[in-house]
């Protein structure tokens, strides 16, 4: 399972997806396991962290990233700077 990242997507992409209407999730500096029941797409507003799939390479995320996490993925989050992101499920 692979995490897909678009760094600094064009504003037209953000508008077409309706990102600014999505709910917001926030998390302080921490480490925790996570399981994605559904495919999630998020747009990182603030912060920085590393997401490491159980069966893959670590992926660095930071403000300005549009990220897609696949359904069924187990991973470990390591939040280095508090994260604030819009998110939606597909």
C-alpha positions in Angstrom: 0.0 0.0 0.0 1.3 3.3 -1.0 0.8 6.9 0.3 0.4 9.4 -2.6 1.6 12.9 -2.1 1.2 16.0 -4.2 3.4 18.8 -2.9 2.0 22.3 -3.2 -1.0 21.4 -5.5 -2.3 24.2 -7.7 -5.2 26.2 -6.2 -7.5 25.0 -8.9 -7.0 21.4 -7.7 -7.9 22.5 -4.1 -11.0 24.3 -5.4 -12.1 21.4 -7.6 -11.9 19.0 -4.7 -13.7 21.4 -2.4 -11.0 21.1 0.2 -11.9 24.2 2.1 -15.3 22.6 2.9 -13.8 19.5 4.4 -13.7 19.0 8.2 -10.5 19.8 10.1 -8.4 17.4 12.2 -5.7 18.6 14.6 -3.0 16.7 16.5 -0.2 17.8 18.8 3.3 16.3 18.8 2.9 12.6 19.4 3.5 9.1 18.1 0.7 6.6 17.6 -0.4 3.6 15.4 -3.3 4.2 13.0 -5.5 2.1 10.7 -7.3 3.5 7.6 -10.7 1.8 7.2 -11.4 4.0 4.2 -9.3 5.9 1.7 -8.6 9.3 3.1 -7.5 12.4 1.2 -6.2 15.3 3.3 -4.6 18.7 2.7 -2.1 19.7 5.4 -2.5 23.3 6.6 0.1 23.3 9.3 2.7 21.1 10.8 5.1 18.3 10.0 5.3 14.6 10.6 6.3 11.1 9.3 3.8 8.4 8.4 5.3 4.9 8.1 3.2 2.2 6.6 3.6 -1.2 8.3 4.7 -2.6 4.9 6.4 0.4 3.3 8.8 3.3 3.5 8.4 6.3 5.8 6.7 9.4 4.1 7.3 12.9 5.3 4.3 15.2 5.2 4.2 18.9 5.8 2.1 22.0 5.3 1.0 22.4 1.7 0.8 18.6 0.9 -2.2 16.9 -0.6 -2.1 13.3 0.7 -4.0 10.1 -0.1 -3.9 7.2 2.3 -5.2 3.9 1.0 -8.1 2.0 2.7 -6.8 -0.9 4.7 -3.4 0.6 5.5 -1.9 0.2 9.0 0.8 2.7 9.8 2.6 4.7 12.5 2.3 8.5 12.8 5.1 10.5 14.3 3.9 14.1 14.6 7.0 16.4 14.9 5.2 19.7 14.7 1.4 20.0 15.5 -0.6 19.1 12.5 -3.8 20.7 11.3 -5.4 19.3 8.1 -8.6 19.2 6.1 -9.7 15.6 5.4 -12.3 13.7 3.4 -13.1 10.0 2.8 -13.5 8.6 -0.6 
